[in-house]
Amino acid sequence: MSMFMPRTMASLALVLALAACGGSGEPANETSNEAAPTNGAGEKAAGGGHTAEGKVTLSADQIVAAGIQLGRPTLGGSGTVELPATIEGDPQGTQVVSAAIGGRVVSLRLNLGQSVRRGQSIAVIESREAAQLKGEVEASRARLALANSNLAREQRLFVQRVSPEQDLIAARMAATEARIAYRQAQSQVSAAGGGGGGLNRLGIVAPIGGQIIARPVVLGQTVAADAELYRIANLARLSLALNIKPEDAGRVKPGNIVVVRAPGRQASARISFVSPALDPQTRQVPVIATLDNGDGQWRVGEPVTASVQLSGTGGAANTSILVPTTAVQTIAGKSVVFVRTATGFQATVVTLGDAAGATVIVRSGLTGREQIATTGSFTLKAEIGKGEAAHED
């Protein structure tokens, strides 16, 4: 071994050497009460670190030095897939506020993050078109007042038998038409975005209650018709935007639980939509989950980590055992997981099911209560390979 070998590689080599000779950190008579182990042929297994087929002897200190991490399988459910996600406003509770006419913005009464009530005045637009709309409202109001006055006069004259019924019918028709014109003028102002303000100004009111999440214009800016002035969102309920691989999307159903995590916070969301088509850019399946935000701890645009529950089939949905994919190795064509024993690890043959993100379902071979090597299992596989080579020699 070169004296210039990196320290980490030298430490790992020392650990493996200790493991091969039974581990100096273990008592010499630790297995003295056990029967002499044999291999598959009934002969004593070769190598001091391999007291039985598929067994590796390592002390606790050697396990730490080799970088082997321990963990337990996950029980229950058919698995989860963990992936990044983004908090978004609920499409059903988000609305863009705009004016149907162009003009100059003379008032913006709310800023980002502020709360707003439905019907509250939030902006004022000044323009000639607003003056025309307001002028038509005033003119139609005056025509309606005149038509109502004429109708009242004709009704009196008709009762006194001074005016014929034909004049009364004409007056009633004129009053009806004037009322329709007045309501139409008011509707045009409402369709433009609101009301209030001076003759040449149009007040914009909030269509829903919530919080201001966007304000793309500034005071004094001239905007075109239908330009966005505000974006209001009801943040009591948010959406979680996910992109899931096609192979996992088949087991993601509306109603499945999503655990949302961020530093210092955790909450549960529920899948509300799974797209039937792949996103043409990401080639993944867009999924939306609904997240309750009544306490206001989540923010629109915030990146989070989401653990999506995958649906199973039949009764296996409640009995599945999952292990990290890094815990599984292949020895002699069989999948094995290294289970922690009193003296080290035992390679246990397992039958695998579907992959679920960074985990895989174990159909048989484990009870789910074992302590296993979750990372560093390749080192243990290499040790077994060395022991088999020494046995053949």
Disulfide bonds with the S-S distance in Angstrom:
none
